[in-house]
Structure formats: structure tokens, C-alpha cells
Amino acid sequence: MERPAPAEVRMSQAIQPAHANPRGELSAGQLLKWIDTTACLAAEKHAGVSCVTASVDDIQFEATARVGQVITIKAKVSRAFSTSMEISIKVTAEDMLAGTEKLVSVAFSTFVAKPVGKEKIQLKPVTLLTEQDHVEHNLASERRKVRLQHEDTFKNLMKEGGKFDDPICDEEGTVSTRGTSVQSIELVLPPHANHHGNTFGGQIMAWMEAVATISASRLCQVHPVLKSVDMFKFRGPSTVGDRLVVKAIVNNTFQTCVEVGVRVEAFDCQEWSESRGRHINSAFLIYNAVNDKEELITFPKIKPMSKDDFRRYRGALARKRIRLGRKYVISHKEEVPLRIYWDIGNQVSLSDGNVEALKSLAAKSGWEITSAVEKIKIYTLEERDILYVWVEKHVKRPAHLAYHLLSNFTKRPLWDTHYTSCEVIDCVSEDDRIYYITCPGVNNDKPKDLVVLVSRRRLLEDGQTYVVAVRSVILPSVPPSPEYVRSEIICAGFLIHATDSSSCTVSYFNQISASILPYFAGNLGGWSKSIEETAASCIQFIESATDDGLISML
């Protein structure tokens, strides 16, 4: 049997009927209890003193587990700071009869060491044994930065969101969230306490999840499935004898998911008689829902009515942006290469497929605006685990000029700081070229390189739209270099549409791959303006170009 790492703890539990929800699956509340216990034990194993939960964030539920299966929770200290630690958690489910195992959940907790008396705590560094330990150790620092700047980022996004128009309340099919409000009360008894005498954090999270599930089910009218938790933030302790009031309400919906906000207030006897509670916890839970065929259902759009409705509605939009940005710093997923080999004998099919893929991406529905600054708008779209980005720019130059400028990728480094160099490897045809691109590193990573096919076309349907499509290809003559991390563009490019004879709309689309996401993460999360800055630079590049300069390029 594999030995745990020095700061790692493992817990295995057989799922009993008492642990299950009405669907016969392990309830999320029960899993949260086990996660919190395991993470606490890992923290205390490293610290050598008692530890308390500060937050549990970025909980992702990848799959469900059923009665009869065995859950294994691995909790490990990924990095220790002066008095706090990040604990990485991985949950798997094993089916003994089928002999299969699957990933159920991943999460990150922050625990704080409790000093003994007046003695100051200075935690020892984590022993790094493997290359993955070093990766997680570095990413833990990035995740901590995101946590520490979360409040400021959220406030800035709320201020920015206030510039958008109010949601259209009269749109057909919209619903109010008033019917989703839920309130419950729990009396903290001795079995609910942890080994410090305070209310067990896992128990509080379980109560919050139960109330949030009721709220979500009132909107979708089927059993909702918890997909992720934005953050359980522990603001203060509660003790045996306290009354905990748990409130939940739907904040907003996003196609096939819904955000539910939960707040917990604690009251001792005197506070209870005076209706004066202490805000001790809050969280935002994201649910999906499925029909009888196990297909995801689409939630109705929310109709904000009151000032508080609008605040919660916009808050959910801001948190969604932050969640998108955190995708890179949550984990370091290995990318599965597409393995699209360039074949001169199949040139027409590959080039036309490149263009059609971009047209299909642009035709997708459900895009949601995340940022609007003057002539630039940014939209995002999530389909299961795939993220798409659309950047729309209004340019005061003719469409054909923008088309010729943007289709020449050797000029890309002039306006896009994400490109260090770009050189032509092969002029396949007048409208198809293969380029070798290098990009700067992000977060102390190695610089990246790409080999891409760029296919440009003027669409004949209306004669006013131009396409510049980009996708990665494998060229044996340009093997990966040890100086760079070979990366991939799955589907990206420009759609340029003439609005009149002297102006156009330039839309940039990208299906975000794991290797490209670091360049977008900060912007999507709200703590960077790199996309807006690049878009503004692109506009300036096109608008400052002269016809003489264009002729020299052709």
C-alpha cells in the first residue's frame, strides 16, 4: 500500500443509506463533513497544534457516488505560510464490485494554527518530494493571492457592473427569486461540536448545503445537483448552545446552472431574545439540475424586482467572472493534445475545416457579457467544462483593411503583447499559411510556442464578412523545443463584418485551452485588464494604418 506523504491524511468511508440523498447518491453535506475533518487532521499533522477552518473554497464536484461505494479522501498541506496553511483535497469513489474508481471532488481549504498561550506560531515549510508537489506549492501562492484580493476584486467588478444597463425585467420567461427564499434554524448540541469545543465547521457547511438545495429546488422543481462551491468563509466561531439561523436564496441563473447565496447567523441566549445575531458564515453554491433522461435543464432567467435583488443579481455576475479567472490557479491540468497533423494531401479539408469551426463557434448561443469599456465588449460562454471567449471591437476603418492587417500574423507582435514573435513557416496557398509563434511565460512558467494554421476567407453569403481562422497543427519539421512549452490553439480567430464603407466590427473568438488560459485568467477574473488593453491596441493598430502601408504588406 502506498504510504501517505508527511503532511497527508487519508480517510475511507463506505457509503451507507444514512449518508444518501433522495436519489441514492452520497449527499454533498455528508461529504463536506468528511472533507473538513480530513483537512483539519492534515493541517494539525503538519502544524503540531490545534487548527481551525478559515475557509473552504473552489470545491468542484466532478461526479456522484452511490450507496455501497467507498469514498477515499486525500488531504495534503500544499503550502504553509506563517500561521496559515492551504490544504489540497481530492476525493475518489471506488466501486468494489465493478473494480472501478472515479474522481468525485477536488477542493482547497485554508486552516489557521491556534497558538498555545501567548506563544507565537511560525509554521515549518512543507517537505516537497515530487515534481507535482513543487507545482502545487507554486500554485498555492497564486491561489492565496487570489483569496487575499478577492474582496477588492469583487468591489471593483460590482462598480464596473453598475455601468451596464439593468436587466430587462419584462423579458418573457423571467422569474422572481422571492419564492426561493428559505430559512432554517439549528440548535448547536454537544454532538455538533469539534475537538476545540466550537461548532464543527463541516456540520455548519452541511446545514448550509441542505438549505441551499431547498432554495435551488424551488426554482427548478426537480432535485438539483451541487456542481461547485464558490467559498465557505468562516467569519467567527459559534459554540454549543448557540442557535444558528441559516438563510438561502437564489441570486442568479446562467443557462444550465444557478447560484444560491447562503448566510449563517449565530445567537446565544441573550442575543436570541434581543434578535441580535452574529454573522459567522456565508457561501455561494452553484447547482445544475437534470431531467428524467439525465440531461441538463436550462434554468429560467431571473427577474430582479427590489434593490436587494439587483445587488444579488450583479454580485452573482461578478463572482462568475472571478470563478472563470480562478480556473487556472485552482489546478494545473495536463492538456490532451489534439494531434492534428498537417498533411499537404489533405490541405483543402483542413483549411476549410479550420474556417467552418470558427463560424460554428461564432454561431453559438448563450453568450454572456462580462465587460464593456467604450468600443470593446467581452463575452464568455461555458458549455460543461469548455470555456469560450468573444471580444468585440468597433473600428473606424473599412472591413477589407482590417481583414488584410489581421490576417498577416507577422504583424501580430506589433499590437499583441501575448505574442513575442511570429514567422511564416509555409505559404500553403494565397489564403492559408502556417506560422511558428512564441509567447512570453506567465507566473514564472517557461515561455510557450505554437505551430498554427491561419486560414483567411471572404464569406460569399453576404460579401461583407471576412474570416481569419486559427488552429494548431503538428508539423514534423518543427518539433517541440526544450526552451518552450508547446501549446495549442483549439479554435480561434477573427470575424470582421463591415458596418458601412468606412467602419467595421472585429470579433475575436477563442475556445480556451489549458495552455492558453493563463493569458486570459487575470482578465476574466477581474484583477487584470490585459484583454481590454490588447483589444485597444488592436484598434489603434488598424485605425492608424495607411493604404500605402497596406499595399506594402500585400
N, C-alpha and C positions, 0 to 999 in steps of 0.2 A: 504494500500500500504506500502511495506517495506521501512523504512527510510534509506537513504544512510548513510554510516559511516562518521565520522567527516571530513576525508580527501578524500572523494569520490565524484565524479561528474558523472552524467548520462546524456546522450544525446540520444534522439529518433528521427529518421528521416524516413519518408515514401519515399520509392524509386520511383522516377519519371522517365519517359523515358529519360529525360535530364541527368540522373545520370548513364545511362546504356551504356554498350559496344555493339558491333555488335551482340553479342549472346543473348542480352536481359538481361544480368546479371549486377549487380552493378559493375561499373568499379573500379579497385583497386586504381586508382588515386583519385577518389572521396572519397573512404573510407579512404585513407591516410589523406586527408584534415580534415575529421571529427575526425579521431583519434588524430591528432596533436592538434586540437582545444580543444577537451575534456581533453586531458592530460595536456595541458597548464593551463586550468582552475582549474584542480585538484591541480596542483603544486602551483598556486597562492593562492588557498584557504588555503593551509597549510602554505605557507611562509608569506602571508600578504603583499608581494611586487611583482613587476613585475618579470616574469621568462622567460628565453629563452631556446629553444631546443638545447641541446648539441649533442644528438644522439638518434636515434630510432633503436633498434636492436632486433634481434631474433623475427621478425614478421613472424608468421606462419598463413597461410590461410588454414583452415580446410575444408571449404565448400563455395559455392557461394550463393548469394542472388539475387532474381529476382525482376523485376518491380512489384510494388503492395505490396510487403512485407515491414515490418517495421524493421529497424535496431535499436538496442539499444546498446550503447557503455558505458561501465562502466570503469572509470579510477580512480585509487586509489593510493595514496602515500604508497608504501610498506615499505620504509625506508628513513629517512632523515640523511644526513651526515652533514658536517659543512656548506657548501654552496650549495650542490647539493642534488637532490632527485631522487630516482628511482620511476617511475610510472608504475604500472602494469595495463594492458588494456585487457579487454575481450569484444568481440563483438558477439552478438547473432542476429539471424533473426527470426522474428515471422510471420507466415502465418495466417492472421486473419480468412480467410475462412476455412482453414483446422484445425485451432486451434492447430498448432504445432510450436515448437521452436527448433532451432538448433544452435550449436556453429559455428561461421563463422571465427573468427580470435582471436589470442592472440598475445600480443606484450609487449615490455618493452621500456620505454623512460627514458632518463636522462635529467633533467632540472636543470638549474643553476639560482639561485636567483640573481637579479641585485640590488646592493646596492644603497641606496638613498644618493647622495652626497658622502662624504668621510666616511660615517658610515659603519662599518664592519658588515657583516651578520653572524649570528650564528643561524642556523635553530633549532627549537624545535624538540624534539623526537616525533615520531608518536605514537598515542594512540593505543594500541593493545587490542582489545575487545574479539577476539575469538582465538581458538587454531590454526585455519588456518592463522590468522594474524601473530601469532608467527612463524609459519612455513615459511611464505613468508618473514617475517622480517629477519630470519636467512639466507634464500636462497639469499636474496638481497645482503647480504655481500659477499657471494660466487660469485654471478654474477658480482659484482663490481671488485673483484679480477681478474676475467677472462678478463673484459674490460681493466683494467689497465695494464695487462701483455700481451695483445693481440699483440702489435707491436713486443715485444721481442720474443714471441712465434712464430709469423709469420716469423720473420727473421731467427730463428733457424731452422724452418721447411724448409724454402727455401734453407738454406745452406745444410741441410741434403738431400733435394730433388735433389740437384745438383750432388750427388753421384750416383743417378740412371742413367741408360742408357737413352739416348734421345729417345723420342717416335719414333716408326717406321713409317717414312713418306710415305713409298711405300706400306703400307698395303691396300688391296683392300677395297673400300668403304669409305675411309677417304676423308674429305673435308677441304678446306681452309676457314678461317673466314673472309677473306677480303671482301667478298660480304655482310657481316653482319654489316659493319661499317655504323653508322647513325650519322648525326649531325643536330641539330636544334638550332634556336635562338629565344629568347623571350625578348621583351621589358617590363621591370617592370613598370606597371602603378599603379595609386593610389588604384584600387580595389584589387591589388595583395599584398598590404601592410598589416601588422598586426597592433595591437594597440600600438606598440612601434615605428612605422614608418619604420621598416625594412621589407624586403620581407618576406611574410608569409611562414614559414617552410613547412607547408602542401602543399602549392602551388608549391614550388620547388620540393618536393617529387613527386607530381602528374606529373609535367613536365618530371622528370627523368623516372618515370614508363612508360609514354607514349612512350618515345624514346626507352627505353629498350624493350618494347613489339614489336616495329617495328623491332628491331635487331633480336630478337628471332624468329619472324615470317618469316624473310628472310631465316633462316636456316631450319625451319620445314615446311614452306609453308602451314601451317594451323594456326588457331587462337591459340596462346599459352595461358596457364593459369598460373598466378602467384601463386607459391606454398609457397615461403618464401623470406624474405629479410635478407641478412647477416647483414648489418648495413648501415643506413643513418648517415654519420658523417658530422656534420656541423663544418667546419674549420674556417669560418669567415662570417660576415654579408654582405648583399647587400641591396641597397636602391632603392626607386622609381627613375626611370631614367636610372638605370643600364641596360646593355644588358647582358643577360645570354646565354652563348653558352653551349649546352648540347650535349655531345658525348657519344655514346654507341657502344659496340662491343662484340660479343660472345668470351668468354675466353676458355671454355672447355665444354665438354659434359660428362655425367655419365649415361649411359644406357637410362633411361626414363626422365632425367632432363638435363637442360642446364643452365650454369652460364653466365650472361651478366654483364659486368662491365660498370659503368656509371660515368662520370666525368663532373662537372659543373664549368665553369669559368665565373667570373663577370668582366665587363668593364664599367668604367664611360666614359664620352665623350673623355677625353684626352687619356685614356688607349686604347679606341677603335681605335682612329686614329693612335696610336703607336703599335697596336697589342700586347699589354702588359696586359694580364689578371691576375685576382686573383683566385686561386684555392679555391673555397668556399665549395664544397661538393663532396662526392663520395659515391658510394654504389655498392653492388653486389646483383643482383636479380636472383632468381632461378625459372625456369619455367618448367612446364610439358606441354604436348600437347596431345590432344585426337583426334581420328578419328571419322567418322560418327556414329560409334557404341558406342561412349563414352569410347573406350578402349585407354589406354595409348600407345603412339607410342614410338619406340626406335629411339633415335637420332643417326645420323652417327658420327663416331669418328672424332676428329679434327686432321688436318694435319698442324702442325706448320711449317712456312716457314722462317720467319725472327727471329732475335734475340729477338725482342719485342714479337713476337708470342710465343716463348718458355718461356719468362718471365711470360706472362699472363697465359699460359698453366700450368706452375708449380705453379704459385700463386693460381690458382683455386684448384689444388690438396691440397695445404697447407690449404686453407680456408675450404675445405671439411672436413679435419681432425679436424680442430678446431670446426666446426659445430657439428660433431659427439660427440666430447668431451663435448660440452656445453649442450647436450640433458638433462643430469641430473640436471644441475644447472639452466636450463631455467624454469623448472616446477617440481612439486613433485606429479607425477601421482600415483593414487592408483592402485595397481596391482589387476587384476581379477584372483583369484586362479584357477588353472586347475582342482582341485578336482578329482585327480586320486587316488582312494583308493586301497591300497594293498589288494588283495584277493588271498589267497593261492589256492583257487579252480581255479583261472584264471592265475596262475603263469606263465605258458608257454607262453600264449598270451601276457602278459605284458612284459615279459623279451624279447621275440622275437621282439615285437613292439619297445622296447627301442633300440635294435640294428638296426632295419630297419630305424628308424627315424634318427639315426646318419649317416647311409650310405646315406640316401636321402639328408641330409644336406650337406655332403661332395661332393655329385654329382652335386650340384647346379652350374650354370654357371654365369659369370659376376663378379667374384671376382676381386677386385682392390687392388693392393699393396699400403700400406700406410707407411711401414717402412722396411728397410733392413739393418741389422747390423751383419756382419760376417756370422755365421751359422744360423741366425734367421731371418725369414721374417714374417711380419704381413700383413694380407689381411682383407678387410672388404667387406661386401655386404649389400646393402639396398634394401628391397622389400617393397614398400609402407612405413608403419611405423615400420617395423621389421628390426632389425639390427643383422647381423651375423658377428662373428669374427673367423678368422682362423690363428693360429700361427704354422708356420712350422719350425722344428728344425732338424738339421743334427747331428746324434750321432754316435760316433765311438765305438759302441758296437753292438753285434748281436741283431736282432729283438726280438727273444724269451726272451732275458734277459730284454730288455726294457718293453716288454709286462708284464712279471711277476712283475716287480718292480712297474709299473704304475697302475696295476690293484689292488694292495694292498693299499687301501686308508688309512690304519692306518699309513702308512709311508709318506703320503702327507704333513703333517705339517713340516717334516724334510727339505723340499725344497721349499714349497709354503707358504709365509708369510700371504697369504689371508686365510689360514686355521689355527685356533688356536688348535682345537682338532678334532679327527675323530675316532669313535669307532664303532665296529660291533654290530648291534642290533640283526640281524637274519641271519644265514647262510642258505639261502634258498636252495641252491644246490652248487655243486662244482664250478660253474661258475657264480652264482648270489648271491649277498649279499646286505643287507640293512644296511646303515650306518647312524649314527647321527653325524652331523658336526656342529661345532661352528666357527664363523668368527669374526674378530675384527670389531668395529664400524668405520664408515667413516664420516668425517665432524661433529664430536660431536654427531652422532646418536648412538642409542643403538647398542650393538653387535648383529649379526644375527645368526640364526641357521637354519639348513636344515635337512630333512629326505630324503635320496635318495636311489634309487635302482641302483646298479652298476652291469652291465651285461657284461661279457667278452666272446669273441669268437675268434676262429681262422677260417678265411674265407676259405672255401673249394674251391672257384673258382680258386684261383691261389696258395694257400698254403703258400704264402709269406706275407700275410696281416693279422694283428691282430686288433681286435676291443675291446675297453673298453668304453661302453656307459653308460651315467648317466642321470637320470631324477628324479624329485621329486615325492614322493608318500605320501599319508596320512596314518599314522599308528595310530589307536585309542590309543594304549598303550604309545604313545609319543605325548601328547597334547602340544600345544604352551605354552611357559613359559613367565611370565611377565618380566623376566630378558632379554629376547631376542626378536627380531623381526623375526617372522617366515617368511622365504624367500623361493623362488622356483627356481629350475633349470628346464627350459622347455625342452631343449635338448642340451647335451654337451658330450664331451668325446674325446678319442684318437683313431686315426687310425695309426697303426705302420706298415710300409712297409719295408721289407728287401731290401737293395740296393746291398749287397753282403753278404758273410758269416760272416763278422766282423763289419758291419755298417748298419745303418737303417735311415729312415726318420720318425720322430714322428710329426704328425699333430694333433693339439688340436683345436677342434671346439666348439663354444658356440653360441646358439641363445639367445641373450641378453634379460633378463627380467628386469623389472623396479628395482627389488631389487638387482640384480647383477650389473647393470650398474654403480653404484658409484665406484666399484672396477676397472672398465675399463675406466671411463670418462677421467681422467687426462692423461692417456697414449694416448688414441685416439685423444685427443685434442692437444697433443704435449707439455704439460707442466709437464709430468712425464714419467719415463722410467720403470714403475713397471712391465709391461708385459715382456719387454726385460730382465729385471733383474730376474723375475721368471723363464722365459724360460732358461736363462743361468744357473740358479741354478738347474733346472731340468736336463739339460745336464750334469752338474758336478756330480749330484747325480747318474745318470745312469752310466757315464763313470768311476766313482770311485768305483762302486760296484764290489765285487769279486764273483766268483762262489760259494765259501764257504758261503758267506753272503746270496746268493740267496737260497742255499739249506736249510739254517736255517729258511728262510721265508716260505718255502713250507710245 
